[in-house]
Amino acid sequence: MGKVTIAFVLVIVLLLVGGGIFLALWNPPAPTAPVEKVLPDARFPK
């Protein structure tokens, strides 16, 4: 493989690893709006 191909693959791998680390360490804020949804009784078994 050529040096350009190796460099391209290395950049892709570094981006994937960096993205994985970012997603593993990122603490997204919890939603602040309350969610209220009415579930009909017909959805639950008797």
mmCIF file as Biopython writes it, N, C-alpha, C and O atoms, coordinates in Angstrom:
data_model
#
loop_
_atom_site.group_PDB
_atom_site.id
_atom_site.type_symbol
_atom_site.label_atom_id
_atom_site.label_alt_id
_atom_site.label_comp_id
_atom_site.label_asym_id
_atom_site.label_entity_id
_atom_site.label_seq_id
_atom_site.pdbx_PDB_ins_code
_atom_site.Cartn_x
_atom_site.Cartn_y
_atom_site.Cartn_z
_atom_site.occupancy
_atom_site.B_iso_or_equiv
_atom_site.auth_seq_id
_atom_site.auth_asym_id
_atom_site.pdbx_PDB_model_num
ATOM 1   N N  . MET A ? 1  ? 0.842   -1.182 0.000  1.0 0.0 1  A 1 
ATOM 2   C CA . MET A ? 1  ? 0.000   0.000  0.000  1.0 0.0 1  A 1 
ATOM 3   C C  . MET A ? 1  ? 0.886   1.244  0.000  1.0 0.0 1  A 1 
ATOM 4   O O  . MET A ? 1  ? 1.990   1.252  0.544  1.0 0.0 1  A 1 
ATOM 5   N N  . GLY A ? 2  ? 0.375   2.266  -0.614 1.0 0.0 2  A 1 
ATOM 6   C CA . GLY A ? 2  ? 1.131   3.512  -0.683 1.0 0.0 2  A 1 
ATOM 7   C C  . GLY A ? 2  ? 1.058   4.292  0.619  1.0 0.0 2  A 1 
ATOM 8   O O  . GLY A ? 2  ? 0.218   4.028  1.480  1.0 0.0 2  A 1 
ATOM 9   N N  . LYS A ? 3  ? 1.945   5.243  0.739  1.0 0.0 3  A 1 
ATOM 10  C CA . LYS A ? 3  ? 1.986   6.055  1.957  1.0 0.0 3  A 1 
ATOM 11  C C  . LYS A ? 3  ? 0.718   6.886  2.116  1.0 0.0 3  A 1 
ATOM 12  O O  . LYS A ? 3  ? 0.267   7.129  3.235  1.0 0.0 3  A 1 
ATOM 13  N N  . VAL A ? 4  ? 0.148   7.317  1.006  1.0 0.0 4  A 1 
ATOM 14  C CA . VAL A ? 4  ? -1.080  8.114  1.080  1.0 0.0 4  A 1 
ATOM 15  C C  . VAL A ? 4  ? -2.229  7.257  1.598  1.0 0.0 4  A 1 
ATOM 16  O O  . VAL A ? 4  ? -3.029  7.723  2.410  1.0 0.0 4  A 1 
ATOM 17  N N  . THR A ? 5  ? -2.320  6.024  1.145  1.0 0.0 5  A 1 
ATOM 18  C CA . THR A ? 5  ? -3.373  5.124  1.595  1.0 0.0 5  A 1 
ATOM 19  C C  . THR A ? 5  ? -3.226  4.820  3.076  1.0 0.0 5  A 1 
ATOM 20  O O  . THR A ? 5  ? -4.217  4.815  3.808  1.0 0.0 5  A 1 
ATOM 21  N N  . ILE A ? 6  ? -2.017  4.569  3.522  1.0 0.0 6  A 1 
ATOM 22  C CA . ILE A ? 6  ? -1.775  4.292  4.941  1.0 0.0 6  A 1 
ATOM 23  C C  . ILE A ? 6  ? -2.137  5.515  5.781  1.0 0.0 6  A 1 
ATOM 24  O O  . ILE A ? 6  ? -2.743  5.376  6.844  1.0 0.0 6  A 1 
ATOM 25  N N  . ALA A ? 7  ? -1.777  6.698  5.320  1.0 0.0 7  A 1 
ATOM 26  C CA . ALA A ? 7  ? -2.111  7.924  6.045  1.0 0.0 7  A 1 
ATOM 27  C C  . ALA A ? 7  ? -3.622  8.120  6.098  1.0 0.0 7  A 1 
ATOM 28  O O  . ALA A ? 7  ? -4.157  8.516  7.133  1.0 0.0 7  A 1 
ATOM 29  N N  . PHE A ? 8  ? -4.312  7.849  5.000  1.0 0.0 8  A 1 
ATOM 30  C CA . PHE A ? 8  ? -5.768  7.985  4.955  1.0 0.0 8  A 1 
ATOM 31  C C  . PHE A ? 8  ? -6.435  7.020  5.925  1.0 0.0 8  A 1 
ATOM 32  O O  . PHE A ? 8  ? -7.340  7.416  6.659  1.0 0.0 8  A 1 
ATOM 33  N N  . VAL A ? 9  ? -6.008  5.774  5.942  1.0 0.0 9  A 1 
ATOM 34  C CA . VAL A ? 9  ? -6.565  4.776  6.861  1.0 0.0 9  A 1 
ATOM 35  C C  . VAL A ? 9  ? -6.273  5.174  8.303  1.0 0.0 9  A 1 
ATOM 36  O O  . VAL A ? 9  ? -7.132  5.013  9.169  1.0 0.0 9  A 1 
ATOM 37  N N  . LEU A ? 10 ? -5.094  5.685  8.572  1.0 0.0 10 A 1 
ATOM 38  C CA . LEU A ? 10 ? -4.731  6.116  9.921  1.0 0.0 10 A 1 
ATOM 39  C C  . LEU A ? 10 ? -5.616  7.273  10.385 1.0 0.0 10 A 1 
ATOM 40  O O  . LEU A ? 10 ? -6.043  7.299  11.539 1.0 0.0 10 A 1 
ATOM 41  N N  . VAL A ? 11 ? -5.891  8.217  9.507  1.0 0.0 11 A 1 
ATOM 42  C CA . VAL A ? 11 ? -6.765  9.342  9.859  1.0 0.0 11 A 1 
ATOM 43  C C  . VAL A ? 11 ? -8.176  8.844  10.158 1.0 0.0 11 A 1 
ATOM 44  O O  . VAL A ? 11 ? -8.794  9.295  11.122 1.0 0.0 11 A 1 
ATOM 45  N N  . ILE A ? 12 ? -8.690  7.930  9.356  1.0 0.0 12 A 1 
ATOM 46  C CA . ILE A ? 12 ? -10.028 7.374  9.584  1.0 0.0 12 A 1 
ATOM 47  C C  . ILE A ? 12 ? -10.087 6.651  10.924 1.0 0.0 12 A 1 
ATOM 48  O O  . ILE A ? 12 ? -11.043 6.826  11.678 1.0 0.0 12 A 1 
ATOM 49  N N  . VAL A ? 13 ? -9.078  5.843  11.228 1.0 0.0 13 A 1 
ATOM 50  C CA . VAL A ? 13 ? -9.043  5.112  12.499 1.0 0.0 13 A 1 
ATOM 51  C C  . VAL A ? 13 ? -8.981  6.087  13.671 1.0 0.0 13 A 1 
ATOM 52  O O  . VAL A ? 13 ? -9.674  5.894  14.670 1.0 0.0 13 A 1 
ATOM 53  N N  . LEU A ? 14 ? -8.162  7.128  13.562 1.0 0.0 14 A 1 
ATOM 54  C CA . LEU A ? 14 ? -8.067  8.115  14.639 1.0 0.0 14 A 1 
ATOM 55  C C  . LEU A ? 14 ? -9.388  8.848  14.839 1.0 0.0 14 A 1 
ATOM 56  O O  . LEU A ? 14 ? -9.767  9.129  15.976 1.0 0.0 14 A 1 
ATOM 57  N N  . LEU A ? 15 ? -10.091 9.162  13.760 1.0 0.0 15 A 1 
ATOM 58  C CA . LEU A ? 15 ? -11.399 9.804  13.882 1.0 0.0 15 A 1 
ATOM 59  C C  . LEU A ? 15 ? -12.407 8.887  14.567 1.0 0.0 15 A 1 
ATOM 60  O O  . LEU A ? 15 ? -13.184 9.337  15.409 1.0 0.0 15 A 1 
ATOM 61  N N  . LEU A ? 16 ? -12.398 7.616  14.211 1.0 0.0 16 A 1 
ATOM 62  C CA . LEU A ? 16 ? -13.324 6.667  14.834 1.0 0.0 16 A 1 
ATOM 63  C C  . LEU A ? 16 ? -13.024 6.487  16.319 1.0 0.0 16 A 1 
ATOM 64  O O  . LEU A ? 16 ? -13.939 6.468  17.143 1.0 0.0 16 A 1 
ATOM 65  N N  . VAL A ? 17 ? -11.751 6.355  16.658 1.0 0.0 17 A 1 
ATOM 66  C CA . VAL A ? 17 ? -11.372 6.194  18.063 1.0 0.0 17 A 1 
ATOM 67  C C  . VAL A ? 17 ? -11.703 7.463  18.844 1.0 0.0 17 A 1 
ATOM 68  O O  . VAL A ? 17 ? -12.233 7.385  19.952 1.0 0.0 17 A 1 
ATOM 69  N N  . GLY A ? 18 ? -11.401 8.619  18.284 1.0 0.0 18 A 1 
ATOM 70  C CA . GLY A ? 18 ? -11.711 9.881  18.948 1.0 0.0 18 A 1 
ATOM 71  C C  . GLY A ? 18 ? -13.208 10.060 19.146 1.0 0.0 18 A 1 
ATOM 72  O O  . GLY A ? 18 ? -13.642 10.513 20.205 1.0 0.0 18 A 1 
ATOM 73  N N  . GLY A ? 19 ? -13.993 9.714  18.149 1.0 0.0 19 A 1 
ATOM 74  C CA . GLY A ? 19 ? -15.452 9.791  18.277 1.0 0.0 19 A 1 
ATOM 75  C C  . GLY A ? 19 ? -15.983 8.843  19.335 1.0 0.0 19 A 1 
ATOM 76  O O  . GLY A ? 19 ? -16.891 9.194  20.087 1.0 0.0 19 A 1 
ATOM 77  N N  . GLY A ? 20 ? -15.424 7.646  19.398 1.0 0.0 20 A 1 
ATOM 78  C CA . GLY A ? 20 ? -15.842 6.692  20.428 1.0 0.0 20 A 1 
ATOM 79  C C  . GLY A ? 20 ? -15.513 7.178  21.823 1.0 0.0 20 A 1 
ATOM 80  O O  . GLY A ? 20 ? -16.322 7.037  22.740 1.0 0.0 20 A 1 
ATOM 81  N N  . ILE A ? 21 ? -14.327 7.750  21.992 1.0 0.0 21 A 1 
ATOM 82  C CA . ILE A ? 21 ? -13.943 8.290  23.303 1.0 0.0 21 A 1 
ATOM 83  C C  . ILE A ? 21 ? -14.846 9.466  23.666 1.0 0.0 21 A 1 
ATOM 84  O O  . ILE A ? 21 ? -15.274 9.589  24.814 1.0 0.0 21 A 1 
ATOM 85  N N  . PHE A ? 22 ? -15.137 10.325 22.698 1.0 0.0 22 A 1 
ATOM 86  C CA . PHE A ? 22 ? -16.024 11.461 22.957 1.0 0.0 22 A 1 
ATOM 87  C C  . PHE A ? 22 ? -17.399 10.982 23.410 1.0 0.0 22 A 1 
ATOM 88  O O  . PHE A ? 22 ? -17.939 11.501 24.387 1.0 0.0 22 A 1 
ATOM 89  N N  . LEU A ? 23 ? -17.971 10.006 22.720 1.0 0.0 23 A 1 
ATOM 90  C CA . LEU A ? 23 ? -19.294 9.510  23.096 1.0 0.0 23 A 1 
ATOM 91  C C  . LEU A ? 23 ? -19.271 8.796  24.441 1.0 0.0 23 A 1 
ATOM 92  O O  . LEU A ? 23 ? -20.259 8.829  25.174 1.0 0.0 23 A 1 
ATOM 93  N N  . ALA A ? 24 ? -18.155 8.149  24.776 1.0 0.0 24 A 1 
ATOM 94  C CA . ALA A ? 24 ? -18.062 7.448  26.054 1.0 0.0 24 A 1 
ATOM 95  C C  . ALA A ? 24 ? -17.949 8.417  27.224 1.0 0.0 24 A 1 
ATOM 96  O O  . ALA A ? 24 ? -18.442 8.131  28.315 1.0 0.0 24 A 1 
ATOM 97  N N  . LEU A ? 25 ? -17.307 9.558  27.007 1.0 0.0 25 A 1 
ATOM 98  C CA . LEU A ? 25 ? -17.063 10.494 28.105 1.0 0.0 25 A 1 
ATOM 99  C C  . LEU A ? 25 ? -18.050 11.655 28.154 1.0 0.0 25 A 1 
ATOM 100 O O  . LEU A ? 25 ? -18.109 12.361 29.161 1.0 0.0 25 A 1 
ATOM 101 N N  . TRP A ? 26 ? -18.821 11.872 27.098 1.0 0.0 26 A 1 
ATOM 102 C CA . TRP A ? 26 ? -19.731 13.009 27.039 1.0 0.0 26 A 1 
ATOM 103 C C  . TRP A ? 26 ? -20.912 12.770 27.955 1.0 0.0 26 A 1 
ATOM 104 O O  . TRP A ? 26 ? -21.510 11.694 27.934 1.0 0.0 26 A 1 
ATOM 105 N N  . ASN A ? 27 ? -21.252 13.758 28.756 1.0 0.0 27 A 1 
ATOM 106 C CA . ASN A ? 27 ? -22.385 13.658 29.669 1.0 0.0 27 A 1 
ATOM 107 C C  . ASN A ? 27 ? -23.460 14.623 29.179 1.0 0.0 27 A 1 
ATOM 108 O O  . ASN A ? 27 ? -23.481 15.785 29.585 1.0 0.0 27 A 1 
ATOM 109 N N  . PRO A ? 28 ? -24.359 14.148 28.303 1.0 0.0 28 A 1 
ATOM 110 C CA . PRO A ? 28 ? -25.366 15.058 27.742 1.0 0.0 28 A 1 
ATOM 111 C C  . PRO A ? 28 ? -26.351 15.502 28.822 1.0 0.0 28 A 1 
ATOM 112 O O  . PRO A ? 28 ? -26.635 14.738 29.745 1.0 0.0 28 A 1 
ATOM 113 N N  . PRO A ? 29 ? -26.869 16.708 28.723 1.0 0.0 29 A 1 
ATOM 114 C CA . PRO A ? 29 ? -27.831 17.174 29.721 1.0 0.0 29 A 1 
ATOM 115 C C  . PRO A ? 29 ? -29.151 16.414 29.611 1.0 0.0 29 A 1 
ATOM 116 O O  . PRO A ? 29 ? -29.597 16.061 28.520 1.0 0.0 29 A 1 
ATOM 117 N N  . ALA A ? 30 ? -29.756 16.175 30.761 1.0 0.0 30 A 1 
ATOM 118 C CA . ALA A ? 30 ? -31.041 15.479 30.787 1.0 0.0 30 A 1 
ATOM 119 C C  . ALA A ? 30 ? -32.133 16.425 30.290 1.0 0.0 30 A 1 
ATOM 120 O O  . ALA A ? 30 ? -32.016 17.641 30.449 1.0 0.0 30 A 1 
ATOM 121 N N  . PRO A ? 31 ? -33.185 15.884 29.695 1.0 0.0 31 A 1 
ATOM 122 C CA . PRO A ? 31 ? -34.278 16.744 29.248 1.0 0.0 31 A 1 
ATOM 123 C C  . PRO A ? 31 ? -34.938 17.440 30.443 1.0 0.0 31 A 1 
ATOM 124 O O  . PRO A ? 31 ? -35.143 16.825 31.490 1.0 0.0 31 A 1 
ATOM 125 N N  . THR A ? 32 ? -35.263 18.706 30.284 1.0 0.0 32 A 1 
ATOM 126 C CA . THR A ? 32 ? -35.832 19.470 31.393 1.0 0.0 32 A 1 
ATOM 127 C C  . THR A ? 32 ? -37.348 19.553 31.327 1.0 0.0 32 A 1 
ATOM 128 O O  . THR A ? 32 ? -37.984 19.868 32.333 1.0 0.0 32 A 1 
ATOM 129 N N  . ALA A ? 33 ? -37.939 19.284 30.186 1.0 0.0 33 A 1 
ATOM 130 C CA . ALA A ? 33 ? -39.393 19.358 30.058 1.0 0.0 33 A 1 
ATOM 131 C C  . ALA A ? 33 ? -40.023 18.040 30.499 1.0 0.0 33 A 1 
ATOM 132 O O  . ALA A ? 33 ? -39.605 16.976 30.043 1.0 0.0 33 A 1 
ATOM 133 N N  . PRO A ? 34 ? -41.025 18.095 31.383 1.0 0.0 34 A 1 
ATOM 134 C CA . PRO A ? 34 ? -41.697 16.854 31.788 1.0 0.0 34 A 1 
ATOM 135 C C  . PRO A ? 34 ? -42.508 16.278 30.629 1.0 0.0 34 A 1 
ATOM 136 O O  . PRO A ? 34 ? -43.033 17.011 29.791 1.0 0.0 34 A 1 
ATOM 137 N N  . VAL A ? 35 ? -42.596 14.961 30.602 1.0 0.0 35 A 1 
ATOM 138 C CA . VAL A ? 35 ? -43.346 14.270 29.552 1.0 0.0 35 A 1 
ATOM 139 C C  . VAL A ? 35 ? -44.561 13.623 30.194 1.0 0.0 35 A 1 
ATOM 140 O O  . VAL A ? 35 ? -44.436 12.815 31.114 1.0 0.0 35 A 1 
ATOM 141 N N  . GLU A ? 36 ? -45.730 13.985 29.704 1.0 0.0 36 A 1 
ATOM 142 C CA . GLU A ? 36 ? -46.969 13.380 30.198 1.0 0.0 36 A 1 
ATOM 143 C C  . GLU A ? 36 ? -47.713 12.807 29.005 1.0 0.0 36 A 1 
ATOM 144 O O  . GLU A ? 36 ? -48.036 13.521 28.055 1.0 0.0 36 A 1 
ATOM 145 N N  . LYS A ? 37 ? -47.981 11.509 29.067 1.0 0.0 37 A 1 
ATOM 146 C CA . LYS A ? 37 ? -48.678 10.853 27.976 1.0 0.0 37 A 1 
ATOM 147 C C  . LYS A ? 37 ? -49.716 9.916  28.580 1.0 0.0 37 A 1 
ATOM 148 O O  . LYS A ? 37 ? -49.408 9.137  29.482 1.0 0.0 37 A 1 
ATOM 149 N N  . VAL A ? 38 ? -50.932 9.994  28.085 1.0 0.0 38 A 1 
ATOM 150 C CA . VAL A ? 38 ? -52.014 9.143  28.574 1.0 0.0 38 A 1 
ATOM 151 C C  . VAL A ? 38 ? -51.995 7.850  27.779 1.0 0.0 38 A 1 
ATOM 152 O O  . VAL A ? 38 ? -52.062 7.856  26.550 1.0 0.0 38 A 1 
ATOM 153 N N  . LEU A ? 39 ? -51.902 6.734  28.505 1.0 0.0 39 A 1 
ATOM 154 C CA . LEU A ? 39 ? -51.919 5.418  27.867 1.0 0.0 39 A 1 
ATOM 155 C C  . LEU A ? 39 ? -53.305 4.813  28.057 1.0 0.0 39 A 1 
ATOM 156 O O  . LEU A ? 39 ? -53.784 4.712  29.187 1.0 0.0 39 A 1 
ATOM 157 N N  . PRO A ? 40 ? -53.951 4.411  26.973 1.0 0.0 40 A 1 
ATOM 158 C CA . PRO A ? 40 ? -55.289 3.832  27.119 1.0 0.0 40 A 1 
ATOM 159 C C  . PRO A ? 40 ? -55.230 2.462  27.791 1.0 0.0 40 A 1 
ATOM 160 O O  . PRO A ? 40 ? -54.255 1.724  27.650 1.0 0.0 40 A 1 
ATOM 161 N N  . ASP A ? 41 ? -56.301 2.141  28.527 1.0 0.0 41 A 1 
ATOM 162 C CA . ASP A ? 41 ? -56.360 0.859  29.236 1.0 0.0 41 A 1 
ATOM 163 C C  . ASP A ? 41 ? -56.373 -0.329 28.278 1.0 0.0 41 A 1 
ATOM 164 O O  . ASP A ? 41 ? -56.003 -1.435 28.671 1.0 0.0 41 A 1 
ATOM 165 N N  . ALA A ? 42 ? -56.789 -0.124 27.043 1.0 0.0 42 A 1 
ATOM 166 C CA . ALA A ? 42 ? -56.875 -1.223 26.078 1.0 0.0 42 A 1 
ATOM 167 C C  . ALA A ? 42 ? -55.494 -1.771 25.726 1.0 0.0 42 A 1 
ATOM 168 O O  . ALA A ? 42 ? -55.394 -2.888 25.218 1.0 0.0 42 A 1 
ATOM 169 N N  . ARG A ? 43 ? -54.450 -1.026 25.978 1.0 0.0 43 A 1 
ATOM 170 C CA . ARG A ? 43 ? -53.102 -1.495 25.638 1.0 0.0 43 A 1 
ATOM 171 C C  . ARG A ? 43 ? -52.573 -2.508 26.637 1.0 0.0 43 A 1 
ATOM 172 O O  . ARG A ? 43 ? -51.625 -3.230 26.331 1.0 0.0 43 A 1 
ATOM 173 N N  . PHE A ? 44 ? -53.163 -2.580 27.824 1.0 0.0 44 A 1 
ATOM 174 C CA . PHE A ? 44 ? -52.651 -3.457 28.873 1.0 0.0 44 A 1 
ATOM 175 C C  . PHE A ? 44 ? -53.492 -4.732 28.954 1.0 0.0 44 A 1 
ATOM 176 O O  . PHE A ? 44 ? -54.717 -4.680 28.847 1.0 0.0 44 A 1 
ATOM 177 N N  . PRO A ? 45 ? -52.834 -5.868 29.143 1.0 0.0 45 A 1 
ATOM 178 C CA . PRO A ? 45 ? -53.597 -7.122 29.256 1.0 0.0 45 A 1 
ATOM 179 C C  . PRO A ? 45 ? -54.377 -7.160 30.569 1.0 0.0 45 A 1 
ATOM 180 O O  . PRO A ? 45 ? -53.993 -6.546 31.564 1.0 0.0 45 A 1 
ATOM 181 N N  . LYS A ? 46 ? -55.475 -7.897 30.537 1.0 0.0 46 A 1 
ATOM 182 C CA . LYS A ? 46 ? -56.314 -8.021 31.745 1.0 0.0 46 A 1 
ATOM 183 C C  . LYS A ? 46 ? -56.008 -9.278 32.500 1.0 0.0 46 A 1 
ATOM 184 O O  . LYS A ? 46 ? -56.618 -9.539 33.537 1.0 0.0 46 A 1 
#
